[in-house]
Amino acid sequence: MPPALQLTALSKDYHGLRPLRMRGLVVAEGEIVALSGLDAAAAEVLTNLVTGATLPDEGSVRVFGEETAAVADADAWLAGLDRFGIVSDRVALLETFTIRQNIAIPLTLELDPLTEEVAAIVSALATEVGLRPDALDVAAGLAPPPTRFRVRVARAVATRPRLLLVEHPTGAIPRAEVRSAAADFFRLVRTRGVTAVIASSDGDFTAAADRHLDLDPATGVLRRRGLRGWFS
């Protein structure tokens, strides 16, 4: 079985201080890997490279054994997007729509009212991400940051992706609520057996990841954190 994700000698210029470089990363299917050393812009670039929205200037990106540069055309690329779920503040919520309707967006265009079938799926997703039933009819624009995070997670997994890409999930979440948000997230990912790559330096959130890797942006070297500190 090929790895879920394999990055080799990767380089991508995105007009930042320096290109995004990553000498090598292999993520096994079902593994959860936390990456620190990526700012918000670099995390977005990494997401776009993994999904094939952009191609590397150098090196290769393989997802489930398929090189992103080998995707034949736009139709083939669109057909493969369901493999991915993206959890990011860049994923816009419809502020005047309810939490329930926002979770339903990947499933249907009929949001008012939801069909019984979609409403049942939405309720199940809400339970999975740790949302209480009484939160579902609140407008997204009035929801606190932990709720908005959980909505984005629910939307990301609604189509049953194989790989989750998570960008700095705790930037807006109050410190006292980070561990609760992390517990709900990791429970869902473990239960579903989804592969996840989390761009975050927040150890309170990423503590339960299988591996913690720190990127040296100058060299592209990834170093692994052990129980007693950093080692190569």
MIPA-335810 format. One record per residue: residue number from 0; x, y, z of N, C-alpha, C in turn. Coordinates in steps of 0.2 Angstrom, whole numbers, plus 5000, padded with zeros to 4 digits. Layout:
BEGIN
+-----+------+------+------+-------+-------+-------+------+------+------+
:   i : n.c1 : n.c2 : n.c3 : ca.c1 : ca.c2 : ca.c3 : c.c1 : c.c2 : c.c3 :
+-----+------+------+------+-------+-------+-------+------+------+------+
: NUM :    X :    Y :    Z :     X :     Y :     Z :    X :    Y :    Z :
...
+-----+------+------+------+-------+-------+-------+------+------+------+
This chain:
BEGIN
+-----+------+------+------+-------+-------+-------+------+------+------+
:   i : n.c1 : n.c2 : n.c3 : ca.c1 : ca.c2 : ca.c3 : c.c1 : c.c2 : c.c3 :
+-----+------+------+------+-------+-------+-------+------+------+------+
:   0 : 5004 : 4994 : 5000 :  5000 :  5000 :  5000 : 5004 : 5006 : 5000 :
:   1 : 5003 : 5011 : 4995 :  5007 :  5017 :  4995 : 5006 : 5021 : 5001 :
:   2 : 5010 : 5026 : 5003 :  5009 :  5031 :  5008 : 5003 : 5035 : 5006 :
:   3 : 5000 : 5038 : 5011 :  4994 :  5043 :  5010 : 4997 : 5049 : 5007 :
:   4 : 5003 : 5051 : 5009 :  5006 :  5057 :  5006 : 5014 : 5056 : 5006 :
:   5 : 5017 : 5058 : 5001 :  5024 :  5058 :  5000 : 5027 : 5064 : 4997 :
:   6 : 5031 : 5068 : 5000 :  5034 :  5074 :  4997 : 5041 : 5073 : 4997 :
:   7 : 5044 : 5074 : 4991 :  5051 :  5073 :  4990 : 5054 : 5079 : 4987 :
:   8 : 5060 : 5081 : 4990 :  5064 :  5087 :  4987 : 5059 : 5093 : 4985 :
:   9 : 5055 : 5095 : 4989 :  5049 :  5099 :  4987 : 5052 : 5107 : 4988 :
:  10 : 5050 : 5111 : 4983 :  5052 :  5118 :  4983 : 5046 : 5122 : 4979 :
:  11 : 5043 : 5127 : 4983 :  5038 :  5131 :  4979 : 5039 : 5138 : 4981 :
:  12 : 5040 : 5142 : 4976 :  5041 :  5150 :  4978 : 5034 : 5153 : 4978 :
:  13 : 5032 : 5156 : 4983 :  5026 :  5159 :  4984 : 5027 : 5166 : 4986 :
:  14 : 5032 : 5169 : 4984 :  5034 :  5176 :  4986 : 5034 : 5178 : 4993 :
:  15 : 5036 : 5173 : 4997 :  5037 :  5174 :  5004 : 5044 : 5176 : 5005 :
:  16 : 5046 : 5176 : 5012 :  5053 :  5177 :  5013 : 5058 : 5173 : 5010 :
:  17 : 5056 : 5166 : 5009 :  5060 :  5161 :  5006 : 5054 : 5156 : 5003 :
:  18 : 5056 : 5152 : 4998 :  5052 :  5147 :  4996 : 5050 : 5142 : 5001 :
:  19 : 5044 : 5139 : 5000 :  5043 :  5133 :  5004 : 5047 : 5127 : 5002 :
:  20 : 5051 : 5125 : 5007 :  5055 :  5119 :  5005 : 5054 : 5113 : 5010 :
:  21 : 5054 : 5107 : 5008 :  5053 :  5101 :  5012 : 5057 : 5096 : 5009 :
:  22 : 5062 : 5094 : 5012 :  5066 :  5088 :  5009 : 5063 : 5082 : 5008 :
:  23 : 5059 : 5080 : 5013 :  5056 :  5074 :  5012 : 5051 : 5073 : 5018 :
:  24 : 5045 : 5070 : 5016 :  5040 :  5069 :  5021 : 5036 : 5063 : 5018 :
:  25 : 5035 : 5058 : 5023 :  5031 :  5052 :  5021 : 5026 : 5051 : 5027 :
:  26 : 5019 : 5051 : 5025 :  5014 :  5050 :  5030 : 5010 : 5044 : 5028 :
:  27 : 5010 : 5039 : 5033 :  5006 :  5033 :  5031 : 4999 : 5034 : 5032 :
:  28 : 4995 : 5030 : 5028 :  4988 :  5030 :  5028 : 4986 : 5029 : 5036 :
:  29 : 4981 : 5033 : 5038 :  4979 :  5033 :  5045 : 4983 : 5036 : 5050 :
:  30 : 4989 : 5039 : 5048 :  4993 :  5042 :  5053 : 4991 : 5050 : 5054 :
:  31 : 4992 : 5052 : 5060 :  4991 :  5059 :  5061 : 4998 : 5063 : 5062 :
:  32 : 5000 : 5068 : 5058 :  5006 :  5071 :  5059 : 5005 : 5078 : 5060 :
:  33 : 5009 : 5081 : 5065 :  5008 :  5088 :  5066 : 5015 : 5091 : 5064 :
:  34 : 5014 : 5097 : 5060 :  5020 :  5100 :  5057 : 5020 : 5107 : 5060 :
:  35 : 5026 : 5109 : 5063 :  5027 :  5116 :  5065 : 5032 : 5119 : 5061 :
:  36 : 5033 : 5126 : 5061 :  5037 :  5129 :  5057 : 5034 : 5132 : 5051 :
:  37 : 5028 : 5132 : 5050 :  5024 :  5134 :  5044 : 5020 : 5140 : 5046 :
:  38 : 5021 : 5146 : 5044 :  5016 :  5151 :  5045 : 5010 : 5150 : 5041 :
:  39 : 5005 : 5155 : 5042 :  4998 :  5154 :  5039 : 4999 : 5154 : 5031 :
:  40 : 5003 : 5158 : 5028 :  5004 :  5158 :  5021 : 5007 : 5151 : 5018 :
:  41 : 5013 : 5149 : 5022 :  5016 :  5143 :  5020 : 5011 : 5137 : 5021 :
:  42 : 5007 : 5137 : 5026 :  5002 :  5131 :  5027 : 4997 : 5131 : 5021 :
:  43 : 4995 : 5137 : 5019 :  4990 :  5137 :  5013 : 4994 : 5135 : 5007 :
:  44 : 5000 : 5136 : 5006 :  5004 :  5134 :  5000 : 5004 : 5126 : 5000 :
:  45 : 5006 : 5124 : 5006 :  5006 :  5116 :  5007 : 5000 : 5113 : 5005 :
:  46 : 4994 : 5116 : 5008 :  4988 :  5113 :  5006 : 4987 : 5113 : 4999 :
:  47 : 4988 : 5118 : 4996 :  4987 :  5119 :  4988 : 4991 : 5114 : 4984 :
:  48 : 4998 : 5113 : 4987 :  5002 :  5108 :  4984 : 4999 : 5101 : 4985 :
:  49 : 4997 : 5099 : 4991 :  4995 :  5092 :  4992 : 4988 : 5091 : 4988 :
:  50 : 4984 : 5096 : 4987 :  4978 :  5095 :  4984 : 4979 : 5095 : 4976 :
:  51 : 4984 : 5097 : 4974 :  4986 :  5098 :  4967 : 4983 : 5104 : 4964 :
:  52 : 4981 : 5109 : 4968 :  4978 :  5115 :  4966 : 4984 : 5119 : 4963 :
:  53 : 4990 : 5118 : 4965 :  4996 :  5121 :  4962 : 5002 : 5115 : 4962 :
:  54 : 5007 : 5116 : 4958 :  5012 :  5111 :  4957 : 5018 : 5114 : 4960 :
:  55 : 5023 : 5110 : 4962 :  5029 :  5112 :  4965 : 5034 : 5114 : 4959 :
:  56 : 5038 : 5119 : 4961 :  5043 :  5121 :  4956 : 5048 : 5116 : 4955 :
:  57 : 5050 : 5113 : 4961 :  5055 :  5107 :  4961 : 5052 : 5101 : 4965 :
:  58 : 5054 : 5095 : 4964 :  5052 :  5090 :  4968 : 5045 : 5087 : 4966 :
:  59 : 5042 : 5083 : 4970 :  5036 :  5079 :  4968 : 5032 : 5079 : 4975 :
:  60 : 5025 : 5078 : 4973 :  5020 :  5077 :  4978 : 5016 : 5071 : 4976 :
:  61 : 5016 : 5066 : 4980 :  5012 :  5060 :  4978 : 5007 : 5059 : 4984 :
:  62 : 5000 : 5058 : 4981 :  4995 :  5057 :  4986 : 4992 : 5050 : 4984 :
:  63 : 4992 : 5046 : 4989 :  4990 :  5039 :  4988 : 4993 : 5036 : 4982 :
:  64 : 4999 : 5037 : 4981 :  5003 :  5034 :  4976 : 5003 : 5038 : 4969 :
:  65 : 4999 : 5043 : 4969 :  4998 :  5047 :  4962 : 5001 : 5053 : 4963 :
:  66 : 5006 : 5055 : 4958 :  5009 :  5061 :  4958 : 5004 : 5067 : 4955 :
:  67 : 5004 : 5072 : 4959 :  5000 :  5078 :  4957 : 5001 : 5080 : 4950 :
:  68 : 5007 : 5080 : 4948 :  5009 :  5083 :  4942 : 5006 : 5079 : 4936 :
:  69 : 5004 : 5072 : 4938 :  5002 :  5068 :  4933 : 4995 : 5068 : 4931 :
:  70 : 4991 : 5072 : 4935 :  4984 :  5072 :  4934 : 4982 : 5075 : 4927 :
:  71 : 4978 : 5072 : 4924 :  4978 :  5073 :  4916 : 4975 : 5080 : 4915 :
:  72 : 4969 : 5082 : 4918 :  4966 :  5088 :  4916 : 4962 : 5091 : 4922 :
:  73 : 4958 : 5096 : 4921 :  4954 :  5099 :  4926 : 4949 : 5095 : 4929 :
:  74 : 4946 : 5091 : 4924 :  4940 :  5086 :  4926 : 4943 : 5081 : 4931 :
:  75 : 4949 : 5078 : 4929 :  4952 :  5073 :  4933 : 4954 : 5076 : 4940 :
:  76 : 4956 : 5082 : 4940 :  4958 :  5085 :  4946 : 4952 : 5086 : 4951 :
:  77 : 4946 : 5089 : 4948 :  4940 :  5090 :  4952 : 4937 : 5083 : 4954 :
:  78 : 4938 : 5078 : 4950 :  4935 :  5072 :  4953 : 4939 : 5069 : 4959 :
:  79 : 4945 : 5071 : 4959 :  4949 :  5069 :  4965 : 4949 : 5073 : 4971 :
:  80 : 4945 : 5078 : 4971 :  4945 :  5083 :  4977 : 4942 : 5080 : 4983 :
:  81 : 4937 : 5075 : 4982 :  4934 :  5072 :  4987 : 4938 : 5068 : 4992 :
:  82 : 4944 : 5067 : 4990 :  4949 :  5063 :  4994 : 4951 : 5068 : 5000 :
:  83 : 4950 : 5074 : 4999 :  4953 :  5079 :  5004 : 4948 : 5082 : 5008 :
:  84 : 4949 : 5084 : 5014 :  4945 :  5088 :  5018 : 4950 : 5094 : 5021 :
:  85 : 4948 : 5100 : 5021 :  4952 :  5105 :  5023 : 4949 : 5109 : 5029 :
:  86 : 4952 : 5109 : 5034 :  4950 :  5113 :  5040 : 4954 : 5119 : 5041 :
:  87 : 4951 : 5125 : 5039 :  4955 :  5131 :  5039 : 4950 : 5137 : 5040 :
:  88 : 4953 : 5142 : 5043 :  4949 :  5149 :  5044 : 4948 : 5152 : 5037 :
:  89 : 4951 : 5149 : 5032 :  4950 :  5152 :  5025 : 4944 : 5149 : 5022 :
:  90 : 4941 : 5143 : 5025 :  4935 :  5140 :  5023 : 4929 : 5145 : 5026 :
:  91 : 4926 : 5148 : 5021 :  4921 :  5153 :  5023 : 4914 : 5150 : 5026 :
:  92 : 4912 : 5153 : 5031 :  4905 :  5151 :  5034 : 4900 : 5156 : 5031 :
:  93 : 4894 : 5154 : 5030 :  4889 :  5158 :  5028 : 4886 : 5161 : 5035 :
:  94 : 4888 : 5168 : 5036 :  4887 :  5170 :  5043 : 4879 : 5171 : 5045 :
:  95 : 4875 : 5172 : 5040 :  4868 :  5173 :  5042 : 4864 : 5166 : 5042 :
:  96 : 4867 : 5161 : 5040 :  4864 :  5154 :  5040 : 4866 : 5151 : 5046 :
:  97 : 4862 : 5146 : 5048 :  4863 :  5143 :  5055 : 4869 : 5138 : 5054 :
:  98 : 4871 : 5136 : 5060 :  4876 :  5131 :  5060 : 4874 : 5124 : 5057 :
:  99 : 4868 : 5123 : 5058 :  4865 :  5117 :  5054 : 4865 : 5117 : 5047 :
: 100 : 4864 : 5123 : 5044 :  4864 :  5124 :  5037 : 4871 : 5124 : 5034 :
: 101 : 4875 : 5127 : 5038 :  4883 :  5128 :  5036 : 4886 : 5121 : 5036 :
: 102 : 4884 : 5116 : 5040 :  4887 :  5109 :  5040 : 4884 : 5106 : 5034 :
: 103 : 4878 : 5107 : 5032 :  4875 :  5104 :  5026 : 4878 : 5106 : 5020 :
: 104 : 4881 : 5111 : 5019 :  4883 :  5114 :  5013 : 4887 : 5109 : 5008 :
: 105 : 4892 : 5105 : 5011 :  4895 :  5100 :  5006 : 4890 : 5095 : 5004 :
: 106 : 4884 : 5094 : 5007 :  4880 :  5089 :  5005 : 4874 : 5091 : 5001 :
: 107 : 4872 : 5097 : 5001 :  4866 :  5099 :  4997 : 4866 : 5106 : 4995 :
: 108 : 4862 : 5108 : 4990 :  4861 :  5115 :  4989 : 4855 : 5118 : 4992 :
: 109 : 4851 : 5113 : 4994 :  4844 :  5114 :  4997 : 4845 : 5115 : 5004 :
: 110 : 4845 : 5121 : 5007 :  4847 :  5123 :  5014 : 4841 : 5125 : 5018 :
: 111 : 4835 : 5127 : 5014 :  4830 :  5130 :  5018 : 4823 : 5127 : 5015 :
: 112 : 4820 : 5122 : 5017 :  4823 :  5118 :  5023 : 4827 : 5112 : 5021 :
: 113 : 4831 : 5109 : 5025 :  4834 :  5103 :  5024 : 4830 : 5097 : 5023 :
: 114 : 4831 : 5093 : 5019 :  4827 :  5086 :  5019 : 4829 : 5082 : 5025 :
: 115 : 4824 : 5078 : 5026 :  4825 :  5074 :  5032 : 4832 : 5070 : 5032 :
: 116 : 4833 : 5067 : 5026 :  4839 :  5063 :  5026 : 4846 : 5067 : 5027 :
: 117 : 4846 : 5073 : 5024 :  4852 :  5078 :  5025 : 4852 : 5080 : 5033 :
: 118 : 4846 : 5082 : 5035 :  4846 :  5084 :  5042 : 4848 : 5079 : 5047 :
: 119 : 4847 : 5072 : 5046 :  4849 :  5067 :  5050 : 4857 : 5066 : 5049 :
: 120 : 4860 : 5067 : 5043 :  4867 :  5067 :  5043 : 4870 : 5072 : 5046 :
: 121 : 4867 : 5078 : 5046 :  4870 :  5084 :  5049 : 4870 : 5083 : 5057 :
: 122 : 4865 : 5081 : 5059 :  4864 :  5079 :  5067 : 4870 : 5075 : 5069 :
: 123 : 4871 : 5069 : 5065 :  4876 :  5065 :  5066 : 4883 : 5068 : 5066 :
: 124 : 4884 : 5072 : 5061 :  4891 :  5075 :  5061 : 4892 : 5080 : 5066 :
: 125 : 4886 : 5083 : 5068 :  4887 :  5088 :  5074 : 4889 : 5084 : 5080 :
: 126 : 4886 : 5079 : 5081 :  4888 :  5075 :  5087 : 4895 : 5072 : 5087 :
: 127 : 4897 : 5070 : 5081 :  4904 :  5068 :  5080 : 4909 : 5074 : 5082 :
: 128 : 4908 : 5080 : 5080 :  4913 :  5085 :  5082 : 4912 : 5089 : 5088 :
: 129 : 4907 : 5086 : 5092 :  4906 :  5089 :  5099 : 4901 : 5095 : 5099 :
: 130 : 4897 : 5096 : 5095 :  4892 :  5101 :  5095 : 4885 : 5099 : 5098 :
: 131 : 4883 : 5103 : 5103 :  4876 :  5101 :  5106 : 4871 : 5103 : 5101 :
: 132 : 4865 : 5099 : 5102 :  4859 :  5100 :  5098 : 4857 : 5108 : 5098 :
: 133 : 4857 : 5111 : 5104 :  4854 :  5118 :  5104 : 4859 : 5123 : 5101 :
: 134 : 4865 : 5121 : 5099 :  4869 :  5125 :  5095 : 4868 : 5126 : 5088 :
: 135 : 4864 : 5121 : 5085 :  4863 :  5120 :  5078 : 4859 : 5125 : 5075 :
: 136 : 4855 : 5129 : 5078 :  4850 :  5133 :  5075 : 4852 : 5141 : 5077 :
: 137 : 4859 : 5142 : 5079 :  4862 :  5148 :  5080 : 4865 : 5150 : 5073 :
: 138 : 4864 : 5157 : 5072 :  4868 :  5159 :  5066 : 4875 : 5159 : 5066 :
: 139 : 4878 : 5156 : 5061 :  4886 :  5155 :  5061 : 4889 : 5162 : 5063 :
: 140 : 4887 : 5168 : 5061 :  4890 :  5174 :  5063 : 4890 : 5175 : 5071 :
: 141 : 4885 : 5172 : 5074 :  4885 :  5173 :  5081 : 4889 : 5168 : 5085 :
: 142 : 4891 : 5163 : 5082 :  4894 :  5157 :  5085 : 4901 : 5159 : 5088 :
: 143 : 4903 : 5156 : 5094 :  4910 :  5158 :  5096 : 4915 : 5154 : 5092 :
: 144 : 4922 : 5155 : 5093 :  4927 :  5152 :  5089 : 4927 : 5144 : 5090 :
: 145 : 4926 : 5142 : 5096 :  4927 :  5134 :  5096 : 4921 : 5131 : 5092 :
: 146 : 4915 : 5134 : 5092 :  4910 :  5131 :  5088 : 4911 : 5132 : 5081 :
: 147 : 4914 : 5138 : 5078 :  4916 :  5138 :  5071 : 4921 : 5133 : 5069 :
: 148 : 4926 : 5132 : 5074 :  4931 :  5127 :  5072 : 4927 : 5120 : 5071 :
: 149 : 4923 : 5118 : 5075 :  4919 :  5112 :  5075 : 4915 : 5111 : 5068 :
: 150 : 4912 : 5117 : 5067 :  4908 :  5117 :  5060 : 4913 : 5116 : 5054 :
: 151 : 4918 : 5119 : 5054 :  4923 :  5118 :  5049 : 4926 : 5110 : 5049 :
: 152 : 4927 : 5107 : 5054 :  4928 :  5100 :  5055 : 4923 : 5096 : 5052 :
: 153 : 4917 : 5097 : 5054 :  4911 :  5094 :  5051 : 4910 : 5094 : 5044 :
: 154 : 4911 : 5100 : 5041 :  4911 :  5101 :  5034 : 4916 : 5097 : 5031 :
: 155 : 4922 : 5097 : 5034 :  4928 :  5094 :  5031 : 4927 : 5087 : 5030 :
: 156 : 4924 : 5084 : 5035 :  4923 :  5076 :  5034 : 4916 : 5074 : 5032 :
: 157 : 4912 : 5079 : 5030 :  4905 :  5077 :  5027 : 4905 : 5072 : 5021 :
: 158 : 4910 : 5073 : 5017 :  4910 :  5069 :  5011 : 4915 : 5063 : 5012 :
: 159 : 4917 : 5062 : 5018 :  4921 :  5056 :  5020 : 4928 : 5056 : 5016 :
: 160 : 4932 : 5061 : 5017 :  4938 :  5061 :  5014 : 4943 : 5056 : 5017 :
: 161 : 4949 : 5055 : 5013 :  4954 :  5050 :  5016 : 4960 : 5054 : 5019 :
: 162 : 4960 : 5061 : 5018 :  4966 :  5065 :  5020 : 4963 : 5071 : 5022 :
: 163 : 4964 : 5073 : 5029 :  4963 :  5080 :  5031 : 4969 : 5084 : 5032 :
: 164 : 4968 : 5090 : 5029 :  4973 :  5095 :  5030 : 4971 : 5101 : 5034 :
: 165 : 4974 : 5102 : 5039 :  4972 :  5106 :  5045 : 4977 : 5112 : 5045 :
: 166 : 4975 : 5118 : 5045 :  4979 :  5124 :  5045 : 4978 : 5128 : 5051 :
: 167 : 4983 : 5128 : 5056 :  4983 :  5133 :  5062 : 4976 : 5133 : 5065 :
: 168 : 4973 : 5127 : 5068 :  4966 :  5127 :  5070 : 4965 : 5131 : 5076 :
: 169 : 4969 : 5133 : 5080 :  4968 :  5136 :  5087 : 4969 : 5144 : 5087 :
: 170 : 4970 : 5147 : 5081 :  4972 :  5154 :  5081 : 4967 : 5158 : 5085 :
: 171 : 4960 : 5156 : 5084 :  4955 :  5161 :  5087 : 4952 : 5157 : 5093 :
: 172 : 4954 : 5151 : 5095 :  4951 :  5148 :  5100 : 4954 : 5150 : 5107 :
: 173 : 4950 : 5152 : 5112 :  4952 :  5154 :  5118 : 4957 : 5148 : 5121 :
: 174 : 4962 : 5150 : 5125 :  4967 :  5145 :  5127 : 4964 : 5139 : 5131 :
: 175 : 4959 : 5142 : 5135 :  4956 :  5137 :  5140 : 4951 : 5132 : 5136 :
: 176 : 4950 : 5133 : 5130 :  4945 :  5128 :  5126 : 4949 : 5124 : 5121 :
: 177 : 4956 : 5125 : 5120 :  4960 :  5122 :  5115 : 4960 : 5114 : 5116 :
: 178 : 4961 : 5112 : 5122 :  4961 :  5105 :  5124 : 4955 : 5101 : 5122 :
: 179 : 4949 : 5104 : 5124 :  4943 :  5101 :  5123 : 4942 : 5101 : 5115 :
: 180 : 4943 : 5106 : 5111 :  4943 :  5106 :  5104 : 4947 : 5100 : 5101 :
: 181 : 4953 : 5100 : 5104 :  4958 :  5094 :  5102 : 4955 : 5087 : 5103 :
: 182 : 4952 : 5086 : 5109 :  4950 :  5080 :  5111 : 4944 : 5078 : 5106 :
: 183 : 4940 : 5082 : 5104 :  4934 :  5081 :  5100 : 4937 : 5079 : 5093 :
: 184 : 4942 : 5083 : 5091 :  4945 :  5082 :  5084 : 4948 : 5075 : 5083 :
: 185 : 4953 : 5074 : 5088 :  4956 :  5068 :  5088 : 4952 : 5062 : 5089 :
: 186 : 4947 : 5062 : 5093 :  4942 :  5056 :  5093 : 4939 : 5055 : 5087 :
: 187 : 4937 : 5060 : 5083 :  4934 :  5059 :  5077 : 4938 : 5056 : 5072 :
: 188 : 4944 : 5059 : 5071 :  4949 :  5057 :  5066 : 4951 : 5049 : 5068 :
: 189 : 4952 : 5048 : 5074 :  4954 :  5041 :  5076 : 4948 : 5036 : 5074 :
: 190 : 4942 : 5038 : 5076 :  4936 :  5034 :  5074 : 4936 : 5032 : 5067 :
: 191 : 4937 : 5037 : 5063 :  4936 :  5037 :  5056 : 4942 : 5034 : 5052 :
: 192 : 4947 : 5034 : 5056 :  4953 :  5031 :  5053 : 4956 : 5035 : 5047 :
: 193 : 4955 : 5042 : 5048 :  4957 :  5047 :  5042 : 4964 : 5049 : 5043 :
: 194 : 4968 : 5049 : 5038 :  4975 :  5052 :  5038 : 4974 : 5060 : 5039 :
: 195 : 4979 : 5063 : 5044 :  4978 :  5070 :  5045 : 4985 : 5073 : 5045 :
: 196 : 4986 : 5079 : 5042 :  4992 :  5083 :  5042 : 4990 : 5089 : 5045 :
: 197 : 4993 : 5091 : 5051 :  4991 :  5097 :  5055 : 4996 : 5102 : 5055 :
: 198 : 4996 : 5108 : 5052 :  5000 :  5113 :  5052 : 4999 : 5117 : 5058 :
: 199 : 5003 : 5116 : 5063 :  5002 :  5120 :  5070 : 5008 : 5119 : 5074 :
: 200 : 5009 : 5125 : 5078 :  5014 :  5124 :  5083 : 5011 : 5124 : 5090 :
: 201 : 5005 : 5123 : 5090 :  5001 :  5123 :  5097 : 5001 : 5116 : 5100 :
: 202 : 5006 : 5115 : 5104 :  5007 :  5108 :  5107 : 5001 : 5106 : 5111 :
: 203 : 4997 : 5111 : 5114 :  4990 :  5109 :  5117 : 4986 : 5105 : 5113 :
: 204 : 4985 : 5108 : 5106 :  4981 :  5105 :  5102 : 4984 : 5098 : 5099 :
: 205 : 4990 : 5098 : 5097 :  4993 :  5093 :  5093 : 4996 : 5087 : 5098 :
: 206 : 4995 : 5087 : 5104 :  4998 :  5083 :  5109 : 4997 : 5075 : 5107 :
: 207 : 4991 : 5074 : 5104 :  4989 :  5067 :  5103 : 4991 : 5065 : 5096 :
: 208 : 4995 : 5069 : 5092 :  4997 :  5067 :  5085 : 5002 : 5061 : 5086 :
: 209 : 5002 : 5057 : 5081 :  5007 :  5051 :  5080 : 5014 : 5054 : 5080 :
: 210 : 5015 : 5059 : 5076 :  5022 :  5062 :  5075 : 5021 : 5069 : 5076 :
: 211 : 5027 : 5073 : 5078 :  5027 :  5080 :  5079 : 5034 : 5082 : 5075 :
: 212 : 5033 : 5085 : 5070 :  5039 :  5087 :  5066 : 5040 : 5095 : 5065 :
: 213 : 5046 : 5097 : 5066 :  5047 :  5104 :  5065 : 5051 : 5105 : 5059 :
: 214 : 5049 : 5110 : 5055 :  5052 :  5112 :  5048 : 5057 : 5117 : 5049 :
: 215 : 5063 : 5116 : 5047 :  5068 :  5122 :  5046 : 5066 : 5125 : 5039 :
: 216 : 5063 : 5131 : 5039 :  5062 :  5134 :  5033 : 5067 : 5135 : 5028 :
: 217 : 5073 : 5136 : 5031 :  5079 :  5138 :  5027 : 5082 : 5132 : 5023 :
: 218 : 5081 : 5126 : 5026 :  5084 :  5120 :  5023 : 5079 : 5115 : 5021 :
: 219 : 5073 : 5116 : 5023 :  5068 :  5111 :  5022 : 5069 : 5104 : 5026 :
: 220 : 5073 : 5104 : 5031 :  5074 :  5098 :  5035 : 5068 : 5098 : 5040 :
: 221 : 5065 : 5092 : 5041 :  5060 :  5091 :  5046 : 5064 : 5087 : 5052 :
: 222 : 5063 : 5089 : 5058 :  5066 :  5086 :  5064 : 5060 : 5084 : 5068 :
: 223 : 5061 : 5078 : 5071 :  5056 :  5075 :  5075 : 5057 : 5077 : 5082 :
: 224 : 5051 : 5078 : 5086 :  5051 :  5079 :  5093 : 5051 : 5073 : 5097 :
: 225 : 5055 : 5071 : 5101 :  5055 :  5065 :  5105 : 5052 : 5067 : 5112 :
: 226 : 5052 : 5063 : 5117 :  5050 :  5064 :  5123 : 5055 : 5068 : 5127 :
: 227 : 5061 : 5069 : 5125 :  5066 :  5072 :  5129 : 5069 : 5078 : 5124 :
: 228 : 5065 : 5080 : 5120 :  5067 :  5086 :  5116 : 5068 : 5085 : 5108 :
: 229 : 5071 : 5089 : 5105 :  5072 :  5088 :  5097 : 5078 : 5084 : 5096 :
: 230 : 5076 : 5080 : 5091 :  5082 :  5076 :  5088 : 5080 : 5075 : 5080 :
: 231 : 5085 : 5073 : 5076 :  5085 :  5073 :  5069 : 5082 : 5066 : 5068 :
+-----+------+------+------+-------+-------+-------+------+------+------+
